[in-house]
Amino acid sequence: MTDLETVKLLTQLATGGLAMVAVSWLLERVSAFQAISSEAKAWTVLALTLIVSLLSQAALSLASPALLLTLEPYVKVALGVITAWLTSQTYHAVQKRVNAAKSDDGAQG
């Protein structure tokens, strides 16, 4: 049962730091979050990370194996789409920097 992607994902959210990464990454894209003080940001990230981690642990503890098996194909699809999207976003960001560097080199030369 522990080789299920659903269990691995919930475990990483609960204990592996994935919750902190996910919460921080999402909040960095929220303009209202950018407007608050650094201290308020730190407390907000901590609180939301704790909530995500505790909910993930609760799901691991309380969800039946049958439910986890039922969710497995959906989690795999979601992880696949997220991975592809993150890859495309990374490629786009790198390509913008490469193009900007080429433009800067052309302007200097």
N, C-alpha and C positions, 0 to 999 in steps of 0.2 A: 504493500500500500504506500510506503514512503517514497517509491519511485515515481509516483504520480506528479505531474507538473503542478497540479493544484496544491498539493501538499508542500512541494518545494517552494512555490511562490508564497504561500501563507507563512511558511517557516522563515523565509527571508524577510518578509514584511514584519514578522513578530520579533525576530532575533538577529537578523543579519545586516541590519543597517539600511535595507532597501526602503523602509518607511521614511527615514530621514532624507535619503536622496530624492525619493519621489515627492515628498512634501516640499522640500526646498526648491526643486526644479519647477514644480507647479506654481508655487508662490512667487517665484522670481518673474513670472509672466503676468502677474496681477498688479495693475497699476495702483490700486488702493494699498496693497502691501508695500509698494515702493515708497509710498507717502508717509509711512509711520517711522518712528525712531528706531535706531539700531537695537536698543534694548527691547522695545516692543516686538520687533521682528524675531529676536532670539526666543522670547517667551512664546510667541505664536507658533514658531516652528517646533519648539519643545512640546507644547500642548497638543498640536495636531499630530506629531509623530507618536506621542504616547497613545492617543486615541486610535490611530491606525494600527499600531503594534498590538494594543490590547484587544481590539476587535479581531485582528488576525489570529491571535492566540485563542480567543474565544471560539472562533470558527474551527480551529484545529481541535479544540477540546470537545466541542459540542456537536459538530456536524457528524452525521453518520457516514460510515464508509460508502454506503450506497449513494448518498448525496454527493460526496466527493467524486465518485466514479461518474455520476451523471454530469457534473460540472466540467469534468476533464476535457472533453472535446472543445468546449466553449473557451476554456482558459487557454488551450493550445492555439486556437484561432486568434484570440485577443493578443497573446504574447507574440505570435507571428506578425500580426499587423503592426503592433507597437515597435517591434524590432525593425521591420521594413521602413516604417515611418522615421524612426530615429536615424537609421542609416541614410535615408534620403535627406534629412535635415542636416546631418553632419556633412554629407557630400556637398550640399548647397552652400553651407557656411564656409567650407574650405575653398570651394570654387570661387566664391565672392572674394575671399582674401587673395587667392592666386590672381584673379583678374585685376584687383586693386593694385597688387604689387607690380603687375605688368604695366598698368597705366602709369604708376609712379615712376617706373624705370623709363618709360617712353617720354614722360614729361621732363625728366632730368637730363636725358641724353639728347 
